Amino acid sequence: MALQLPDDAENAAAARMLRASVAARATIDEAVGILQGRHGLDAEQAFRALAGGAGVQGTGAEAARVAAVADAAAEGGADPDYGDWA
């Protein structure tokens, strides 16, 4: 039984998936830090707040939104969902 190595297309697809996963994790970590600083939560509490009712599957999207709100606030804009949040 010979060892079969993945071809270049499989390697490229795996590399793309890994990059996307790392980028999503970085966004989630950024959002967790924002929530910790803004609301005095520990990391677990902040992660659960991000997951909310959507569970882990919705965490990436919510984390991206939290990070975007923080970026907008830093640039003088604000998320309309939060009114005078900034």
N, C-alpha and C positions, 0 to 999 in steps of 0.2 A: 504494500500500500504506500504510494508515493504522496508526499506532502504537496498539496496544491496551494500555490500562492495566489492572492487576488491579482487581477489584472490592473492596468493603469486606470481604467475607468472606475473600477471599484475603489481603488485607493483614492482617487480624486473625490469621489462621492463621500467616502468616509472622512476625508479631510474637510470637506465643506460642512458636513454635519458636526464635526468636532468644533470648527470655528464658530458656527452658529450657536452651539451649546455653550461655549466659553463666553461669547458675547452676551447671551441671555443671562448667564450666571452673574456676569459683571454688573449688568443692569439691576438684577435682583439684589445683589449685595449693596449697590449704591442706594437703592430705595430703602432697604432695611436700615442702612446708616442714617438716611434722612429721617425716617420715622423714629429711630432711636433718639436722635438729637432733638427733634421737634416735639415729641410727646413723652420723652423719658422712658421709653420701653426698652426691655432687654431684647436681644437678637431673636429669641424664640417668639416673643410676643409680637414683634414687628413682622416677622415672617408670617405668623398666623393672621395678622391684620391684612397683609397683602393677599394671602390666599382667600380670605373671606369665605363667602358661600360658594365660590367657584372651585374651591379646592386647588390643589397644586397645578392643575392644567391652566387655570386662569391667572396664576401668579405672575408669569412673564409679562402678560399684557398690562396688568395692574402696576407692576414694577416700572414698566416703560412709561406709563402715564404719570406715576409719582415722580420719576426722574425728569420728565418733560416739564412738569409743574415747577419743580425746583429750578430747573434751568431757566424757565420763563421768568420766574420771580427774581432770579439773579440778574436777568437782563432788563428788568423793569416791567415785564408783562405779567399777567396773572391768568390762571385757569378760570374761565367763566363759570365752571361748576362750583367753584369755591367762593364766588363773590369777592369779598375784600380780603381774601386769604393772604395776598402778598404783603 
